[in-house]
Amino acid sequence: MKRSLLILCLALGLGVLMPGCGQNTPTTFKYDTTPVLRGDIVQYVAATGLLSAVVSVDVGSQVSGKISALYADFNSPVKKGQLVAEIDPSTYLAAKRQAEGDLASAQADATLKRQNLERKKILVPQRAATELDLDQAVAELAQAEAAVSIKQAALEKAQVDLSYCKITAPVDGIVISRKVDAGQTVAAVMTTPVLFTIAQDITKMHIIASVSEADIGQVKDKQTVDFYVDAFPDEVFHGSVVQVRKAPTTTQNVVTYETVIDVDNPEQKLFPGMTANVSILVAERKNVTKVPNTGLRFTPPDGAKFEHPVPPKLQRTQRLAFLLGADGATLTPVIVRAGITDNVESEILEGLAEGAKVVISSVADKKPGMFGGPPSK
């Protein structure tokens, strides 16, 4: 009977005129809700950064030459002044001997000029020499003494260059990088070649974290930091913010600011260069009214019924939530003011009371069957 009536309705084009011929029925919805509760909320700022020693010193060479010996390697503990490498000193020994010879020659010439001056001083009163001869002897002695000073400086430079062939550790610490091998030639021409990098104390370390410009305003000195590294994914390490640097870094139009975090590393588990995934504790609230963020992001479906109109515009600090009416079908829009968030739940400062049912999702009910009857099976 129903099938025959449907065919007749379609044939006559009466689907919207005749009762029971495929009339449109309003869509109804089922809503899921969550209660407004009380509890604690902790807000973090997430960032990444690299671990580094608090003091890290590059040990280089101020002279060129072949590395004749190495006395330190990766992970070697060293003391300040300890010999860590030597450069072949042959060239610098020769330069020192040449400077010594030049100095001796200059000193001998100065001695001769001094004796000549003394003789002139005796001969001038006897009229065996002129005043001009005396003046010339004074000038020659001054030149000879200047030459001695020059040669003395050259010898001192040669001695310094020779001393640079013995490379020592400038601080107490541990070698975290060795960049040369025995027999390798280093050239200290334009820049100082780096032979070793020494970390002064890796039981105390830093994280240099890059914090986005959207979050940097919340980061302050002495805030608590939790972080983990890929080497120990199940272990949480701790630190504290010691400096927020104001110089921006822009990478692909993304602006970040360096934040320095102090870290204790007594067991030396953490190595320089490790990537740290950082969570900076920027706010904490105890026993506050809170609601899941899904309740503040819910958008009613088209066709939803409202107890009163939805506000057309909200202020910057306001959010919109929806409460479910007693009939289970009507929504009540509520303007709320939210506080901090942990990205799962948000603190509610105004607008919602504990126990209120906030809508978080909706689903359309099945439409009734044709002609107002139950859905076909």
KEZA-443100 format. One record per residue (C-alpha): x, y, z. Coordinates in steps of 0.2 Angstrom, whole numbers, padded with zeros to 4 digits, always signed. Layout:
<pts>
XYZ
...
</pts>
This chain:
<pts>
+0000+0000+0000
+0014+0012+0005
+0024+0008-0011
+0009+0011-0022
+0005+0028-0014
+0023+0033-0016
+0023+0029-0034
+0007+0039-0036
+0014+0054-0027
+0029+0054-0038
+0019+0052-0054
+0007+0066-0049
+0021+0078-0042
+0011+0079-0026
+0026+0075-0014
+0024+0092-0005
+0005+0094-0007
-0002+0078-0001
+0000+0073+0018
+0011+0058+0020
+0020+0060+0003
+0038+0062+0008
+0036+0078+0019
+0052+0085+0026
+0054+0083+0045
+0065+0094+0057
+0082+0086+0061
+0084+0083+0080
+0101+0081+0089
+0108+0072+0103
+0121+0081+0113
+0136+0075+0124
+0139+0085+0139
+0153+0086+0152
+0151+0093+0170
+0160+0108+0176
+0172+0102+0190
+0184+0109+0203
+0202+0104+0203
+0220+0110+0199
+0227+0117+0183
+0245+0119+0178
+0250+0129+0162
+0266+0125+0153
+0276+0133+0139
+0283+0121+0127
+0300+0123+0118
+0315+0114+0112
+0334+0118+0115
+0351+0111+0116
+0361+0106+0131
+0378+0114+0133
+0391+0115+0146
+0390+0131+0157
+0408+0136+0152
+0415+0128+0136
+0433+0133+0130
+0440+0130+0112
+0459+0126+0114
+0468+0132+0098
+0485+0134+0091
+0493+0151+0088
+0507+0144+0078
+0507+0133+0062
+0515+0116+0061
+0513+0098+0062
+0505+0090+0077
+0519+0079+0084
+0510+0073+0100
+0493+0072+0108
+0491+0069+0126
+0472+0071+0128
+0457+0062+0119
+0438+0062+0120
+0432+0062+0138
+0449+0065+0145
+0449+0074+0161
+0462+0088+0161
+0468+0101+0174
+0473+0119+0170
+0490+0120+0163
+0491+0102+0158
+0500+0098+0142
+0487+0092+0129
+0497+0093+0113
+0513+0098+0105
+0518+0105+0088
+0534+0101+0080
+0546+0114+0087
+0560+0113+0074
+0556+0128+0064
+0554+0139+0080
+0570+0132+0088
+0579+0138+0072
+0571+0155+0073
+0575+0157+0091
+0594+0153+0088
+0594+0165+0073
+0586+0179+0085
+0599+0175+0098
+0613+0177+0085
+0606+0193+0079
+0604+0200+0096
+0623+0195+0100
+0629+0204+0085
+0619+0220+0089
+0625+0220+0107
+0643+0218+0100
+0640+0233+0088
+0633+0243+0102
+0648+0239+0113
+0660+0245+0099
+0650+0261+0097
+0650+0264+0116
+0669+0262+0116
+0671+0274+0101
+0661+0287+0110
+0672+0286+0125
+0687+0288+0114
+0680+0303+0106
+0676+0311+0123
+0694+0310+0127
+0701+0316+0110
+0690+0331+0108
+0698+0341+0123
+0715+0337+0115
+0709+0343+0098
+0712+0326+0091
+0694+0325+0086
+0681+0338+0082
+0664+0341+0090
+0656+0334+0074
+0665+0317+0077
+0658+0317+0095
+0641+0321+0089
+0642+0307+0076
+0648+0294+0089
+0633+0299+0100
+0621+0296+0086
+0630+0279+0081
+0628+0273+0099
+0610+0277+0099
+0607+0268+0083
+0616+0253+0089
+0606+0253+0106
+0590+0254+0096
+0596+0239+0085
+0599+0229+0101
+0581+0233+0107
+0574+0227+0091
+0584+0211+0091
+0579+0208+0109
+0561+0210+0104
+0563+0198+0090
+0571+0185+0102
+0557+0187+0114
+0544+0184+0100
+0554+0168+0094
+0554+0162+0112
+0535+0165+0113
+0532+0156+0097
+0542+0142+0103
+0532+0141+0119
+0516+0140+0109
+0522+0123+0102
+0517+0116+0119
+0498+0117+0120
+0490+0117+0138
+0473+0116+0145
+0467+0134+0150
+0454+0127+0162
+0450+0112+0173
+0437+0101+0164
+0434+0087+0152
+0438+0085+0133
+0422+0084+0124
+0429+0087+0106
+0446+0083+0098
+0448+0089+0081
+0465+0085+0076
+0476+0069+0074
+0495+0066+0077
+0504+0070+0061
+0491+0083+0055
+0497+0100+0050
+0488+0115+0057
+0489+0132+0049
+0487+0147+0060
+0486+0160+0046
+0470+0170+0046
+0461+0161+0061
+0466+0151+0076
+0463+0132+0072
+0454+0123+0086
+0462+0107+0092
+0451+0103+0107
+0435+0109+0115
+0435+0107+0134
+0419+0108+0145
+0424+0116+0162
+0411+0106+0172
+0397+0095+0164
+0389+0092+0181
+0381+0109+0179
+0374+0112+0162
+0363+0125+0152
+0349+0122+0140
+0347+0136+0127
+0329+0135+0123
+0320+0144+0108
+0303+0150+0115
+0290+0157+0102
+0286+0176+0103
+0268+0171+0107
+0274+0163+0123
+0289+0173+0128
+0279+0185+0138
+0274+0172+0151
+0292+0166+0154
+0301+0173+0169
+0317+0170+0179
+0317+0156+0192
+0302+0147+0184
+0303+0128+0186
+0307+0118+0170
+0304+0099+0167
+0312+0092+0151
+0317+0075+0144
+0329+0070+0131
+0328+0056+0118
+0342+0046+0126
+0331+0044+0142
+0313+0045+0135
+0305+0039+0152
+0315+0050+0163
+0310+0068+0168
+0324+0080+0172
+0322+0097+0180
+0329+0114+0179
+0325+0132+0181
+0325+0148+0170
+0340+0159+0173
+0339+0171+0159
+0327+0177+0145
+0337+0185+0131
+0329+0200+0122
+0338+0197+0106
+0326+0190+0093
+0330+0176+0081
+0320+0175+0065
+0319+0158+0055
+0307+0157+0040
+0297+0172+0047
+0296+0163+0064
+0302+0174+0078
+0309+0165+0094
+0319+0171+0109
+0333+0162+0118
+0329+0156+0136
+0343+0150+0147
+0339+0136+0159
+0351+0130+0173
+0352+0111+0174
+0360+0100+0187
+0369+0084+0180
+0377+0076+0195
+0377+0058+0186
+0383+0066+0170
+0369+0057+0160
+0366+0072+0150
+0379+0076+0136
+0382+0093+0127
+0373+0094+0111
+0358+0083+0116
+0341+0090+0111
+0330+0094+0126
+0311+0095+0125
+0306+0108+0138
+0291+0112+0148
+0292+0128+0157
+0279+0130+0172
+0272+0147+0169
+0256+0147+0180
+0247+0135+0192
+0230+0136+0200
+0224+0126+0215
+0205+0120+0217
+0198+0131+0203
+0182+0129+0192
+0187+0121+0176
+0180+0113+0160
+0187+0103+0146
+0193+0114+0131
+0181+0105+0120
+0167+0113+0129
+0174+0130+0124
+0176+0125+0106
+0159+0118+0103
+0150+0125+0088
+0131+0121+0087
+0125+0112+0072
+0113+0120+0059
+0095+0118+0065
+0099+0118+0084
+0087+0126+0095
+0092+0139+0107
+0083+0146+0123
+0089+0163+0118
+0099+0171+0104
+0117+0168+0103
+0127+0184+0106
+0133+0190+0089
+0150+0197+0096
+0162+0193+0110
+0175+0203+0118
+0193+0197+0117
+0193+0190+0134
+0177+0181+0132
+0172+0163+0126
+0156+0155+0122
+0149+0139+0130
+0133+0130+0128
+0122+0122+0142
+0109+0109+0138
+0091+0112+0143
+0081+0101+0154
+0072+0094+0138
+0088+0088+0131
+0086+0097+0115
+0088+0116+0119
+0104+0125+0120
+0108+0139+0132
+0122+0150+0126
+0133+0157+0140
+0147+0169+0140
+0162+0164+0150
+0179+0171+0155
+0193+0159+0155
+0209+0159+0164
+0225+0148+0162
+0224+0132+0152
+0234+0116+0151
+0228+0113+0133
+0216+0100+0139
+0206+0110+0152
+0204+0128+0156
+0201+0138+0171
+0184+0147+0172
+0184+0164+0180
+0166+0169+0176
+0150+0162+0168
+0150+0144+0174
+0146+0136+0191
+0152+0119+0197
+0141+0105+0191
+0134+0114+0176
+0132+0103+0160
+0143+0110+0146
+0139+0103+0128
+0155+0096+0120
+0148+0087+0104
+0132+0084+0095
+0126+0070+0083
+0110+0071+0072
+0096+0059+0076
+0090+0046+0063
+0077+0054+0052
+0060+0046+0054
+0054+0035+0040
+0044+0041+0025
+0026+0045+0028
+0030+0049+0047
+0032+0030+0051
+0047+0022+0059
+0063+0020+0049
+0063+0006+0037
+0072-0010+0041
</pts>
